Amino acid sequence: MGDAHVRTLIRVARMLERGAGDLSLPQLRVLALVDEGGERASHLADRLAVAKPTITAVVDGLVDRGYVKRTADSDDRRATKITLTAAGRKALYNAEHAMHARLHEVIAHADDPAAVEQALEHLGIALDRARSDRLAGRP
């Protein structure tokens, strides 16, 4: 794998972000993780492999826009749980569908669209495995 692959992924990220409307990719990543189940900011930071202040800034922006809300965590009153609002769920849905349409349009130009889709599926699996290894402290 060379620099060309990395640059292709950067181009794909830019294309998807342009399709996400007024949401940034970090905001979309937070919305998607929160949609899987209410999360503490510290858990989000761990899952996204970023510093807690970075997550706090992204969450603050999403709270200001009415896309997520902070509530007391029933298990630990010192912690705050972040949950999606109806507006946040709608924004995530709209952005994901717009991004899917852009990606589908590009993949349709491939010589073998099914192979590209399969490669993306395998990449997703590899990302999940790498994350699991990282969280387990494995190299």
Summary of the structure (lengths in Angstrom):
residues: 139
radius of gyration: 16.8
end to end distance: 19.4
largest distance: 54.6
contacts: 354
relative contact order: 0.12
helix: 68%
strand: 9%
